[in-house]
Amino acid sequence: MENNDEKFMIKAIEQARIAFDMDEVPVGCVIVKNGEIIAQAYNSVETDNNATMHAELKAINQATQVIGNFRLDDCTMYVTLEPCVMCTGALVYSRIPKVVFGAFDKKRGACGSLLSLNDYEGLNHKIEVKSIMEKECVELMQSFFRRIREKNKNK
């Protein structure tokens, strides 16, 4: 199972690299059902000038269209950065049972870093959460923000 997790995280990293090349925060996401990718997306907040265009929300929207149901209860999400509050809320509402993420987000993460929505007793759905390939995902983020600082310094 770990090999599959790594295989799908590599696909999420490929999506994050698309965002990176577009000067977007490099977050990529894939949603898998029965061993097949049914949705893939990357951050496009800057491009779309829309704060809700996180990779996770875009992938959830795609996946619900593919399966014809908002309940993604047979799916696993792979995302390069720990989901924020907005995205974790969408995970709860869409009933995704498992999220595998790369880098922890100590400023906005809602799956254990800053806070853990999963710990709230009243929620009707709990998500299995784990982190893999943190080093690769952190390196991509650090490289992106280094590049942005360089660009801003040279303005």
Salt bridges, closest charged atoms under 4 A:
GLU2 OE1 - LYS130 NZ 3.20
ASP5 OD2 - LYS98 NZ 3.63
ASP5 OD2 - LYS130 NZ 2.75
GLU14 OE1 - LYS11 NZ 3.82
ASP23 OD1 - ARG147 NH2 2.51
ASP23 OD2 - LYS151 NZ 2.79
ASP74 OD2 - LYS33 NZ 3.94
GLU139 OE2 - LYS135 NZ 3.41
GLU150 OE2 - LYS153 NZ 3.09
